[in-house]
Amino acid sequence: MSLADPRVSPDGSLIAFTVTRVDLDANRYRSAVWLAATDGSTPPHQLTSGEHGDSQPVWSPDGRRLAFTSRRSTGSDAATLHVVPIGGPGETVTVCERPEGIEQPAWSPDGRHLAFASRERTGRYSDGDDERARPPRRIDRLWSREDGTGWTIDRPRSVFVVPADGSARPRVVAGGPYEHDGPAWSPDGSRLVTAVPRAKDWDLDLIADLHLVDLAAADAPPRAITSGRLSHWRPAWSPDGATIASLAQDGKLLHSHTQVVLTDATTGEQRVLTADLDRQCAPQPGARAPIWDGDHLLFAAEDRGDVHVYRVPADGSGPAHRVLGGTRVITGYDQAGGVLAFVAATATTLPELFVRDPDGTERRLTSVGAAFHDAVPVRAPEYFRVPSPGGDGDMDVWLVKPDAPADGGRLPVLLSIHGGPMSQYGNAFFDEFQLWTGAGYAVVYCNPHGSTGQTEAWARSIRPPEAAEVPGTGWGGIDADDVLAALDAALARDPQLDPDRVGVLGGSYGGYLTSWLIGHTDRFAAACSERAVNNVESLEWSSDAAGFFRHEFGVGHLDSPEVYRRMSPISYVRDISTPVLILHSEDDLRCHVEQADQLFVALRLLGKPVEYWRFPEEGHELSRSGSPRHRVQRAEIILDWFGRHLGGRRPRITWDHPSRTP
């Protein structure tokens, strides 16, 4: 089970949160809303049934009701929004039902309405359920589809308002063809703010400005109060209604750290509050709107493998200071009624719910991971730092090992590379590392240049040298040197590791760097390239994010195709001699399956050792949120592959696989 999304009641007495579990027999995930008393006087208990995907709990302003989303519609998979009374009599009310998902519900200050975001289907969906009988889609912009969601050009995400008692249907207050972020209410309830790109040719720039929705002017379009290079999301009004806090980043120069920004609600004047911190202030998972705490704001930030919570004065009079620290990753937090609640995990413990008392002490309220930890041994990683070959600082590196072999032999090694590249490996529980060590492998992982968790300059360092702004080494430059340096350091510090039995693997950008490395060195005994970028040039037209990478690379593929080809692993496919396992999802829209096809076809034509597995009806997030059975099969394929090539323990496979066992 996993725990997430804590929400503190207005009086600080209760915390609502979501617990998700895997139902392997049904091949689905089930989630329920739970409640915990902040003083620990009663045990946490399950509030909703948990059979229909209950999530996103939100307290009413008076704390007497709780809204949550679900999929409780009879005979369909429609999304539903519900309100349940807390601490008093009453029945659960179904507020509305939508054919599309309901996201980010928010109560009006008077508790009479709920606002939310949901996709709004256009007229072509009125022609029945047979897609083959519907009119064709008209594509007139980029970002017309989204991984995990599908086509969005005929299903734009709009903002709705609905009576909280379900007495009327939801009405659209900010509609398509634009993609709106979730709404936030002004303190007087007269307006909503949403972040959305609505400028002319918005799909080319993708700058999400803050827009105000006047609820009394039914036909008036949302009014932009910001413009420029900063792209906003997750807004939150100040208690006096004068300013709006949001997360924002430079939308023209990527990577740019997401900052906490204040915007004057009248003039649109903006002030960045967190630039001096020089850390990524939108960790994934766990990014949420900044929380107003009097005249301060609470936010989370990544820091060298950790995720902490900080507090910064809203008037910019001082620096941000850490409120919640430690060697851990905080994946969710909330504050109300003088209570700060948070969900935290470490490298050896699953996420649990905590509260921080005014004196700074912390209390754990849940033990949802206890049964798992009682049944499954967990191995703690060793942390160390390694100087980067770039000479500009140290990398964060971890090594997690299994028990020593009974025969006293050496351990096979897996070098794991994270995706992004703008993300970080952290001090949180990662099931795959524990699975691999359980099969007898030592695992090395690190945060090379291009990762977040350090400075903005560190993350930007892999922009190509041709970039007009902030040039760097390009993908496959200092980042590749870093991961090899991390591996070499681990091998040098631990004689138990076998340098002749080393495998490399990664997904997305990690798959890219895996494909890149085996085209530039033969030191690996086997590789697994998963949902990888193998041709950067074709990615720029096949991805759901087509047109995005020119901002990340600083040059476009139309003007500088040679830059994209030079950085593409497929350009070096003739130099690959390492046995390669390719994994990809057939519905992956972020890194289209053609990326895997290119690598497989080239390797097969060249007679190189390659094995290719395609997962049907899965997207880019297969390893994290794909169907439970596919996730199990993926894990078995990886362990079987490296077991054959490195000598680790192979799984007992019962489905149609060449290594199937009776």
N, C-alpha and C positions, 0 to 999 in steps of 0.2 A: 504494500500500500504506500501511497505518497500523499503528503499533506501540503496544502498551498492556500494562498489568497486569504490571509487573516483580515477580518474587519471588526473593529472595536465598536461596541454600542455607544451612543452619545454620552451616557452616564458612566462609562468605563467599567461596568459590572460584568459584561459578557463579551465573548469573542466568537464570531461566526467564522468558519473556515471550511474548506473543501477537502475531502478525503477520497482519493481515487484508488480503485483496485482493478486488477486484471481478472477477467472471467475467461480463462483459456478455453473451456468447453464451448462457450458461446462465441468465442473469438471476438470479444469486444471489451471495452473499458466501461466500468460503472463508477459513478461518483455520487456522493451524498454531501449535504450540508450538515455540519456538526456545530455544537455549541460547547463552550468551555467557560466556567466561571473564573474571572481573573484572579480572585482571591484563593482559588483552589479548594473552596469549601465543598464542592461536589465534583464528582468525576466528569470529564467530558462525555457527551452523549450525542448520538446520532439524531438529527432533527427530521430529515427527509428520508424517503424510502431508499434512495440510492440505486434504483433500478433503471432510471431513465436519463442519467447524465445531469444531475442537479449540480449547479455551480453558480459562480458570480454572486455571492450573497451581498446585499446592500441594505443597511439599516435605514429606517424612516427617521426623520428629524427628531421625533419624540421617543424613539427607541422602542415603540410598542409593536412595530411590525418589521418584517424582514422580507425583502424582495429577493427572488432568485430566478435563474433561468433553468429550463429543463427541455425535455422532449416527450411530454406526456400525452400528446395528441393520440386519440384512439384511431388505429388503423392507418396511421401515416407516420412519417418521420419529421413532421413539422416541429418548429421550435415554439416553445411556450414560455410565458412570463407569469410568475405567480407571486402572491403576497400571502404570508402566513403570520397570524398574530403570535406575539411572544409574551408569555407571562400573564395571559388573560384568556377569556373565552373567545370563540370564533372559529370559523372554518377557513381552510386555505382557499383563496380566490384565484381563479385563472383570469389574469388581466387581459391577455390577448394571445393569439396564435398566429404564427407567421410561417410561410413556406421556406423562408431563409432563416439563418441563425440570428439570434438576438444578442447584441454585444454591448457591454459597458452600460448597464442600466444605472440611472441616476435619479434620485428623488428630488422633487421640487422643494423649496424651503418650507412651504406650507403643508407638505405631505399629501397634497391632493392629486399630483400627477407624477408620472415617471417618464423620463426621456431615455432614449436608447438609439443605437445605430443598428441598421439591418439592411440587407440588400433588397432593392426594389426591382422586381422583374418588369421588363418592358413588354410591349404589346405582343411580341412574337410568341410569348409563353401562353397566350390565351388560346392558341390553336392546338389544344390538347396536350397529351403527355408524350406523344411520339415525335421525337426530335427529327426523324426523317420526313415528317409531314409539315414541320414548321418552316417559315421563310428563312432564307440564309441570313447570316450575321453580316452587318455592315461594319467594317473596320476602318476607322478614320483617325485613330490615334495609337500611340505606343501604350504599353501597360494595359493591354486589353484582356489579360488573363493573369492568374496568380496561382502559384504552386499551392496545392492543398485546397484550393477554392474552385479552380476551373475558370471558365469564361466570366469576365466581369464587365465587359463592355455593354452587355445587355442586362446586367444586374448590378448597377452602381450602388455603392453603400451610402445610404441616406440617413438623415436624422428624423426620428419620430417622437411624438408626444402622445401619451395615452392617459386617461383617468386611472388612478390607482385602484379604484373599485371595479374596474372593468365595465363601466356603464356605457362606454362608447368605443368605437374602433380607433386604432392609432391613426393620427394624421401626420403627413409629411410636412416638416417645417424647413427642411433644407434638403433639396433633392438633386437628382442626377443632371448631367452625366458625370458628376464629380465623385471623388472618393473621400468621404468625410470621416474624420476621427470621431471618437465618442464624445458626446456633449457634456458640458458642465454648466450648471445653473448660476446665474447672478444671485447675490444674496437677497435681492428683493423679488426674485422670481419672474421678472419681466423679460429677461433675455437669456439666451444660451450662447455659449462660445464653443466653437468647433474649429479644429485645424484642418484645412483642406486646400489643395491646389485648385484655384479657380481662375487664374490669370489666363490671358490669351496664350494659346500654345502651351498650356500648363503641362502637357505630357512631355514636352521637350526639356523643361526646366525642373519639374517636380519639386517646386518650392511650396510647401504647405504654409500658407499664411493663416493667422488667427482671424476668424470671421465672427461677427456678432449677428445673432438671429433675434429680431424683435418679434416677440410672440403676439403682440397686439396688431402688427401689420401683416395680415395673413398672406398677402401676395408680394410683399417686398422681399427681394433676394437678400441673402446674407451680405453684410457689409464688411469688407476687409479693413482691419486696423493696422496690419503690418504689411511691409513689402521690402524686398531686398534679398540678400543671400541666405539669411537664416531661415531654415525650414523647421516648423514647430510641430509638436504633438503633445498629447496628454496635458491640456490646460487645466488650471485650477484658480478660481476667483479668490481674491483676498476677502477677509470678512467684511471690510467696509465697502467693497465693490469698486474700489478705485484702480486696482491693478490686477493683472492676470499673470500668474506664474506658469511656466511651461518648460518642457524639455525642448531643446533646439540645437541644431548643428548647421555648419556651413554646407549648404546644399550643392555648391559648385566645386568644392575641393575636398575630395575624399581620400583617405579617411580624415574626418574631423571629429574630435571628441564631442559628444553631446554634452551640453551645458545646461545649467538651470538659469533661465532668463526671466526677467520681469518686464511686462509691457503695460504701459499706461493705458487704461481702458478707454480714455477719451482721445488722447493725442497720438497713441501708437508708439510713443518713445520707448526704446528698449534699453535694458541694462543687463549685462551678463554678470552673474554673481560668483561663478565658480572657476573663472579662467586661471586664477593663481593656483588652484589645486592641481591642474594639469593631469586629470584622470578622467576616464570615461564614466559619465554620470547616468548612463542608461544601460545597466547590466542586463544580460539576458541569460536565464529568465529573471524576472523581478523588477523590470522597469515599470514605474507607475508615475502618476502625476505627483509633483512635489506636494507635500502636506504642510499647510499653514499651521504654525505653532506660535500663536501670538504674533509678534513682529519678526519671527524667524521662519525658516522653511526647512523641512526635513527632506532628505533625498539619499539615494544610495550611489555608491561608486565602486568601481573595480580597483584593486590595489594589489598587484603582484601575486595573483592567484587567490586573493581573498575578495569578498564583497562586504563592505561596511556601510553603516548609516551615518550620515553627517548632518550637522545643523549649521545654517548660515544666516546672518542677519539680512533681512529683506531690504534694508536701506543701503546695503553695501558698505557699512561702516567697519566691517571686520572680516577676517578670513573664516572659512568653514572649519569647524572642528568636529572631531569624531565623537559620536555618541555611542555607537555599538561597533566594537572592533573584534579582535581575536583572529586566530588561525581557523577560519571558517568562511562559509559562503552564506549570506543572508539572502534568501530567495523571495521573501515577502515581508511586509511590515505595515503597521497602521498605528495611528495615535488618535485617541479621543478620550474625553473625560479624565484627563490626567494620566492615562495608561498608555504605555508604549508596548505593543505586542509585535512579535516577529517570529518568522520561521527560519531556522538555521540548520545547516548540515555541515559535517566535517568529512574528511576523507574516509573515515571509518564508521560514520553514523548517518542513517537516513534523516531527512528533514523532520524536525519536531517543532512544536509550538512553545514559545517562551514569552514571559513578560519581564519587563525591566522596571523595578520599583524606583521610587524617587531617590532613594539613597544609592542607586547604582547597582544593587544586587539583582541577579537574574534568577528566575524560577522557571523550571520546565513544567508545562501543564499536561503534555501528552506523552504517550509511549507507543505510537502506532507502529513503530519499527521493531519493537521488542521481540515479537515472535520470530521475525526474520533473523534478527541478530542472534537469537538463541539457537537457531537451526543451522546457520551458515557462518563458517569462520571467515573473518575479515582480516586482511593484512594491511598494516599501516605503511604508507610510503615514507621513504627517506627523502628529505628535501635538501638540496644544495644549490649553489650558484656557480655558474661557469662563465668566464669572460667570453664575450662575443668576439669572433674573428674580426668584426668591424672596428673593434677598439673603442667603442663608445659606451660601454657598460656591461653589466652582467645579466645573463639569462637566468630565469627561474627554471630549475630542473628537478624532476622527481624520479625516483626509482622504487618500484614496489616489487617484492620478490616472494616466490612461494617457499614452502619448506625445502630444505636442502635435500637433494636426491639421496635415496637410501644407499646407493652404491658409491656415494661420494663424488659422483661426476659433476660436470659443469652444467649450467642452466642455459637453455635456449632463450633468446632475447627477442622481444617485439618492440620496435620503435614506432610509437603512435604519434600522429601529427593531427592537430585539431583543424577544424574548418574555419571559414571566415573569409579572408584571413583575420578580419578585425573581430577577434574573440579571444578568449583565454582559457587554458586549462586552469583549474582551481582546486582549492582545498575543500572540495565537496565529494560526496559519495558518488563514484562512477561504477555502475554495475559491470561494464565491460572489462575494466581493469581487474576487478575481483574475479570475474569469470576466467580471464586468461591466466591469472596467477594460479587459480584453482586447477587449471589444466597443465601446470608445470612451467609456465613462462615467467621470466622476469620482464617487466614492462618499464620502458624509459619514455618519458614525455616531458615536454618543455614548452615555453612561450618564446618563440624566436622573434626576430624583427618582423614587423607587420602585425603582431598581436597587440591587443589592448592590455590594460593592467599596468602599463607604464606610461611614459610621456607620449604626447601627440607626435613628437618627432620620431619616436621609436616605431609607432604604428604607420607613419607616413613613409618610412625609409624604403619601402619596396615599390614606390611609384617608379616608373621607368625613367631613365636619364633624359629621355626626350620630352618629359613633361615640362610645360612652360612654367608652372609653379611647383615648388618643392620637389625637384627631381631626386630620384634615388637610384637604387640598383636594378629595379624591376623585379617582378616575380621570378623566382629561380635564381636570385642573386644572393644577398646576404642572408636571406631566410633559409636557403638550402645549406649555406655554410654553417649557419647556427645549429640546425638540427643534427648535422654530422658532428659538430663539435660537442654537442650535448651527449651524443652516443659515445664518442671517443672518451669523454670524461667519465661516463658511467663504467665503461669497460676497464678503464685504467684504475678506478678506485675500488673495484670489486672483482677479485680474481675468480670468483665463482661463475661469472658470466662468460659464456663461450663466444668468442669473436667470430668463430667459423659457422655459427648457427644463429644468424641474426635475420629477422624478417622486418619488413616495413609496411605500414598500412595507414590509411586515413580516408576520410570522406569529404566530399565537396572540395574546398581548397586543399584539405589534407590529402584528398585523392589526387589533386593536381600535383602537389609536391612529391607524392609517391611516384606518379608517372614520370615526373621530371627527374627525380633522383636515379631511377633505374635506367634512364636514358643517358646518364652522365657518370655512372659508376657501376661496377659489377660486384660490389662488396656484399650485397644482400643475397641470401640463399633463396628467398621467396618474397613476393609482394602481393598486397591486396589493394587495388585501386577501386574505390567505391564512390558512386555518384560524382565522378570526377569531372573536372574541366581538363580536356585533352587538346582542344583546339580553341584558343582564346578568340581567334577571329570569328569562327562560326558561332561561338557563344554569344557574341554581340548581336547576332540576328535571330538565334534560335531560342534564347532564354526568355522567360516571362519578364525579365528585367532588361530586355533589349534596349540599348541606348543609354544604359546606366554606366557601363564600364568606361566610357570616355571621361566621366568625371573621376573615376578611380585611377585611371591611367594618365590623365592629363592630355591625352591625344586620342583622336578618333580613328576607327578602323578604316574609314573611307579615305582619310588624308594620309595615314601612316600605317598601311597594312603590314609593312615589314616589321614594325614594332610588335604587333600582335603575333605574327608568325614566329619571330625570334623567341618569344616567351611561351610558345606552345609546345608541350611535350611531344605532340604528334610529329613535329619537325625532326625529332631525334629518334624516331621509332626504330630505325635500322640499327641503332647502337644498343638496343635492349637485348640482353641475354638472360636476364633474371626471369624465372617462371612467374607468370602474372595471373592472379585471380581478379576478374572484373565483376563487380556487382553494381547493378543499376535498376532503378524502378521505371517501369514503362510509362507511368503518368508523371514523371518528374518534369516539371516545367521550369525549375530554376536552372538546372543543368540537364538539358534535354537528353533523352536516351541516345540521340545521334552522337553525343560525345563518347559514349561507350562503344557504339557501333564502329566509329572511326578507328579506335584503338584496336578492337578485336579484329576487324577486317585486315588492317595493316599487319598485325602480328601473325595472323593465320596465313596471309599471302607470303610472308617472309619465312614461314615454317618455324616460328618461335613458340616456345611452350606457353600456352594460354588456355584459360578456362573461363567461361562467361556465363553468368546467371542473371536472368531478367525477372523481376518481380512484378506480376500483373496487378493492376489497380492499386498501385502504391505511388506515392510522391517522394519529394526530396527528403521528407522527415521520416522515412521508413525506420531507421534505427532508433528513433525516439518515440514516435507515435504511430507507426504502422500497425497493421493488424497483429495481435499477439502471436498468432501462429507463424506469420511471416517473420516476425522478429526472432522467434525461436529457431526457425529454419535458417535464417541468415547467420545466427550465431553458430549453428552446427556446421554450416558450410565453411565458415572462417576457421573454426577449430580443426575440422577435418583437413582443410588445405594446408595449414601450417603444421599439423601433425604429420602429414605425409612428407613435408619438406624439411622440417626442423626437428621432429622427433618428440614433440609434446604429446600429451594424452589426447586421443581422438574420441569424439563422442559416439554414443550408440545411436545410430540413425534408423528410424523406423519408417520413413517415407521414401518415395521414389528418388533415390540418390545412388550413384555408383558405389558408395560405401555402405549401402543399406545392410543392416544386420538383422537376422531373423529374430 
